[in-house]
Amino acid sequence: MRKINEECGVFGIYNADEAAKLTYLGLYALQHRGQESTGIVSSDGHKMYSVLKMGLVADAFQSEHFELLPGRNAIGHCRYSTTGETSSRNIQPICVTLSRGDLAIAHNGNLSNAAALREKLEKSGSIFSSTSDSEVIIHLIARSRKKDIVEAVVESLRQVEGAYSLVLMTPDRLIAVRDPHGFRPLSVAEIGNGYAVASESCAFDIINAGYIRSLEPGEIIIIDSKGMHSMKPFEKVSPAQCIFEFIYFSRPDSFVFNKSVEKARRQLGVELAKEYPVRADLVVPVPDSSNCAAAGYAQQSGIPFEMAIIRNHYIGRTFIEPSQSIRDFGAKIKYNPVKDMLNGKKVVLVDDSIVRGTTTRKIIKMLRNAGAREIHCRITAPVITCPCYYGIDTPTRQELIGATHTIEQIRQHLEVDSLGYQTIPGLLRAVEGSACEYCLACFNGEYPVEVRENGKMKMGKQ
């Protein structure tokens, strides 16, 4: 794994013609957030209908599926698993029938106390049909004695800890929730006489919905026949929004946490150029997530920006490797250098992060073989030293090169002429925020919510 991966994307729409098709388009725009499975649940105001499939959105849904998804309301989900196996039984949205009626739920994030809650629920008789921690929320809602579904949701969420951005749907209501720390993003938009919610605003653009704002941490939005209503029922805590949304996860054309991803990402490059200037001929991004930052570095430094690495965008989840071994095949099938641009040049290579360092090293070797005379690596994220427990798929601490090596050792391992990581102050300047707004645990080990690893509690500085 070269990158760290986000869990999923969620989307919901209320009171719109062809709601299921609009949900499909929204999920298509959110495909970068999860590629393992996808699902849509629709409602005609009385009954709910679902189609759940493994694979990519465009491959999973065919025109005949939308005949099975009637109604003006719908929610959808595209999944990358961080908890729970890759299996059809873990496809979301989860749709169930409770004593209060039908309910569907789509979840982005990880519950840090999911294992303890699940064990408690199973001991009291609950039977789980999936291995996803999202199902814990369903069981808590089912056990609530509150008559109103919103009150039941609130009571249930007061028992969970960790990261969750949720979109829930009953036959006649849409409910959107961000956890009190606001780890994962969730925004709302207007479309005609209805509303849409999504992990990122790029999902609104494709359906011509007008972006309103990001939900606040701890906010619940209820959308029904009377319009949109907001409530904040949870105890107020310090926000801990995932700063990796700006570094890597979100599309640059999105707004998350009410801020432009493109602007933040470009400023990351500006900060790097100020902190780590170097004499070079070209600034080259590792496409695509580093393009904006590389442009910012070039802008600040005055060094020409060139797309001297070409990315193959048509790679599936699996591919057939030739029986005759090709060295660094995994990197080569995804990236290829433009030799004429690189030959004899001093290159600033901009990348968003280094996880294990394995593929980064292969890319640098490709540039050397293409004739690059010097390679100066600039990383838009600070050194990743700790795993994430809030909905991001990261290796263990022992597998993170930043946790086991000094920067000089990493430079030698990568075989670059110089290496510069973003500083945490530079990162916060780029996103125009402060440390009290964002979760920085993967950089500094300060976890805002208790988590358990190998049975041991982790909290605060590790």
N, C-alpha and C positions, 0 to 999 in steps of 0.2 A: 504494500500500500504506500503510495507516494504522498497522498493527501489525507487529511482528516475529513471525515464525512459527516454530513448533517443527517438527522433522522428522517425528515419527511416534509412535505408541503400539504397544507390544508386549505380548503376553499369552501365557501358556502354562498348561496344566493336565495333571495326571498322575493316572491311576487314578480316573476319575469317570465315572458314567453320563452318556450324551449329551454327551461332551466337546466335540464340535464346536458344539453348541447353546450350551453354557456359554461357549465361546470367542467365539461371536457376541455374546452378551450383554456379555461383558467388553469387546469391541471397541466395542460400542455406547456403553458408558460412557466409553471413551477417544476417542470420535469427534472431540472438540475438538482433539486432537493431530495430526489429519491427515484430510483429506477428499478426496484425489485418487483413492486406490485402496485396496483392502482384499483380504485373502486369509486363508484357513484351510487348514492342513495337518493331517490327523489320522493316527493310527496305531492298528492293531488288535493291535500287539505283534509283527507279522511284516512287514506291508506298510504303505506310507504312501500317502495319497490327498490330493489338493489341489483346491481351487476358488479361482481368482483372478479378481477383477473390478475394473473401474474404477468409481469413484463412491462414494457413501456406503454405510455398512454395511447400513442398513435397506433401501436400494434394490437393493443388489448381490445379497443372499442371499434366495432364495425357499425355501419349505418343501422343494421337491424336491431342492435342493442338499444337504441334510443326509443324504439317502439315499446320496449319493456320498461321505460323510465318516464312515465307521464307526470304531469303536474308543473306547477309554477315555483316550486321550492326544491332545492337540492343541496347536498353537500358532497364533497369529494376529497380524496386523499391519494397521495403518491408516497411510497414508503421506501426508506432505507433502514434496515433493521439495526438497532443498537442493543435492544433487549429482545429476546425471542428469536427463534430460528427463522430462516428463510423458508416459508411454507405458506401454502394457500390458506391454512387456517388462521394465519396472522394478518390477512389482508383487511384493511380498513376502507371505509367506515364500518364499525361494528354496529349491527342492527339487531335489536332485541325487542321483545314484547314484555312489558312490565305490568303490574297491577294498575298503573296509571295510564297505560296505553303504550304505543310504539315509541321507541327512542333509538336514534342513531348517533354515533359519536366518532369524530376524527380527532386524533391527538398528535401533536408535535412536541417532543420532549422526552424526558426520562423522570420517573418518580424515584427519588433516592431511597424511599422507605417501602418500595413496592414489594420486595421479598418478604419483609416482616408482615405487611398487611395481607399478602396473599396466604401466608402460612396461617395467620389468625382466621381468615375467612374460610379456608379449607377445613380447619379444625372445627369450625362451627357449622359445617355442612355445605358450603359453597362448592360448586363444581365448575371448573374452568374449561373452556373449549379451545383456548389458545395459550401460547406461552408469552404473549405480549403483556407488559405491565399496564397497558391501557385498559384491559378488561377489569382490572382492580376497581377502577372508577365506576364502571357499570354495576359491579356487585355492591359497592357502597351505596349507590343511588337506589338500587333495588331494595336494600335493607332499610332505607330511611323511612321513617313514619310520617314525614312531612307530606301533606296532601298535594301541594303545588310542586310541580317538577322543578321550578327554579329554586325554591327553598330546599328541595331535596339535593339538588346539585351543589348548592352552597354548603349545606351540612356535610356532604360527602367530601368536598374539596378541602374543608377545614381539617380533615384527617390525613391528607396526603402532603408529602413534602417533595421538593424538587422542582423540576421544570415542566410546565405544561401550557401550551396554547391549544385551546379546544374549540371545536365547532360542533355543537350538538343540534339535533333537529327532532322535533315532535311533528305530528301531522300538520300542525298549524302554527308552529313557532320555530324561530331560529335563535340559538343562544351561542354567543361567542365569549370566551373567557381567556384572560391572561393571568398567570400565577402572580402572587403578590410581589415577587422579585422581578418579574417581567423578563425572564431569561430569553424566551423565544419571541420572535416578532409576530404581530397580528394587526391587520389594518382593516378599515371599513370604508366603503365607497357607496355612492348613489348610482342607481341605474333605473331610469324611468321613474316609476312610482314605487320602486323597490330598493333593496340594498344588497350589497355583496361584501363578504369578508374574505381575507386571504392572508397567507403568510407574507407575501410581498406585493407591492403595488403594481409590478409588471403584469400580474394576473388581471388587473383591472383594465389596463391599456388595451389588451387584446379584445375585450368585450365592450369597449367604449363606456366604461363606468367611471364616474368622477371621484377621484380620491378625496376623502374627507380628512382622515387622520389615523394615526396609530392608536390602538387601545392603550390605555395607561396600565401600568403594572397593578394587578389586583382588581381590574375593572371587569364587569360583566355587562354585555350588551344583549338586550332581549328585543327581537324584531318580530312583530306580529301585526295583526290587522289595524292596530291603532298607531303603528309607526315604530320608531326606534327609541328604546328607553335604556338608560345607563344606571348602574348601581355599583357601589364599592363596599361590599359586605365584609371584607377581610381586614384583619389587623394590619396597619401600615408598617412596612418594614423597609429597609434600605434597598433601592433598586439594584439589580445585578444583571443588566442586559448583556447578552453575549456579544463581545466586541468582534468576534470572528465573523459575524455577519458582514461587517465592513471590509475585513481583510480578504475573505474568500467565499463565503457561502452564497450571499445574495447576488443577484444579477446587477450589473452596474447601472441599468436603467430603472432600478427600483428605488423607492423610498422605504427605509425601515427605521423604526424608532423616530419617525418624523424627520429623517435626514436623508440627503441624497447620497447613495452609495458611491456613485461616480465621483462626486466632489471629494468625499472622504478618501477614496482610494487614490485619486490623483495627488491629494495632499500628502498621503503616505510617501509617495515618491519624492515630493518636494522636501519633506523632512529628512529623508535618507540622503538626498544630494547635499543638504546643508551639513549633515552630521558626518558624512563619509565622501568628501569630494575626491576625485581622481582624474588624472589626465587620460583620456581615452578617445577612440574614434567613433564608437557606436554605443548606443544604449539599446539593449535587446531584451524584450520580455520573454518569459516562459509562458506561452499562450495557454488559456485566454484570461485567466483571473489576474494576471500581472500586467495586462496591457495598459490599464489606466495609470497604475503606479509608475510604470516605465516612462509613460508620457510625461508624468509629473517630474520625474528625475531629469529627463531630457530638457524639459522647460526650464527648470531651475539651474541646471548645469551648463546649458548651451551646447551640449553634445547631441549630435543628430540621433533621432529615434529611427530604428529600422526593425521591421518584422523579419528577422533573419532566422527564425525558427518557425517552421510550418507545422501546424497540428492537423492530424487526420481526425475529422469530426465524425467519421462513420464507423467507429469501432463498436462492436457489440460487447456484451458482457463476457463472451467467450470467443476465441478464435483458434484456428488450427495452426499449430506451429509445425514447420517442416521437420521431417525426421532428422535431416542433417542439421546439427546444432548451429544456430546463428548467434554470435556473441551479442549480448545486450538486446535480444530480440524484443522483449517487452517494451523497452524505451523506443526502439526504432519504429515499431509499428504505430506508435502514437505521435512521435516527433521526428522531424527531419530538418537538418540545417541547410541554409542557402549558402553554398560554398563560396560563390563569387563575392558575396557581401562580407564574409568572415575572413577570407584568406589574407594573412599578414596584418590583421587589425587588432587593436587593443579594445576589448569589449567589456562593457558593464552589463552583466547579466542580472536582471531583476526577477525575483521570484517571490511568491507570497509567504511561503513558510518552508521549513525543513522539518520533517518528522523523523524518519530513520536515517535519511541521508543517502539511501541506496540509489534511488532513481536520479536524484539531483547529481550525484557523482557520475552516473552514466550520461546524463545530458551534457555535463561539462566535458566529459571525454569525447563526445560527439563533436563538440565545438573545437576541441583541440585537433581532432582528426580532420576537421574541415579547414584547418589552417589558422585558427585564431592564435595570435602571438602572445597576448595577455588576456586573462579572464579575471575580472573583479566582480565578485558575487555580492549582491545587495538584497537583503531579505526584508520584506515590508512588515513582517511580524517580529516581535521580540523572540528570544530563545524559548522554545516550548520545553518546559521541564517537568510538567505534571499532567496526568491524564484528566479527562473531563468526565463528570458523572451526571451531566444535565442534558443529555440528548445528542452528544457528539461521539462518534466512533473513533477513539484514540487508542494507541497501543498502551501497554503497561509502562510504568516509569522506567523500568529496566531497558525497554526497547526504544525509548526516546533518546536520540543521540545528544540532544541538548542537556539531558539529565545526567549523562555519564561521561561527557567530554567537555573540555574547555573550548572556547571559541578558537583558539590557536590549534588545538587538536582537530577540531572540525574542519578548519581551513586546510590542514595537511591531508586529512582524509578525503576531502573533495578535490584536492590538487588544484586550488585556485591561487592566484597571486595575492589577492586580498579578500577579506570577508567582513561585511558589515551588517549587523542586525539592527532593526529598529529598536529604539529605546522605549520604555513604557511612557515617559513624558512626551516623546515625539509622537507616539501612537495616540495619546489623549489629545494632543494639540491638533492632530490631523482630523479627528472626529469631533472636534470642538466640544469636548466633554471633560468630565473629571472622574477620578478614580471611584468616587462614591456613586456613580451612575452605572458602572459596567462591571461585569464579572471578568477578572483577570487571573483566575485560578490556574489556568494552564501555563501562565508565565511566572506567577509568584507563589503558587501553592496555597493561597488564602481562599478557602472554600466558604462561600456565604451560607450554605445549607449543609447540615450534617449528612454524611454519606458513609456507607460501610464498604470496606474492601477486605476480603478474607476474614470477615467477622469482626474487624476492628473499626472503631468509630474514627472518622476523620473530620476535623473541624478546625478552621483557622489555618495558621501557617504550618505547612508540612515540611 
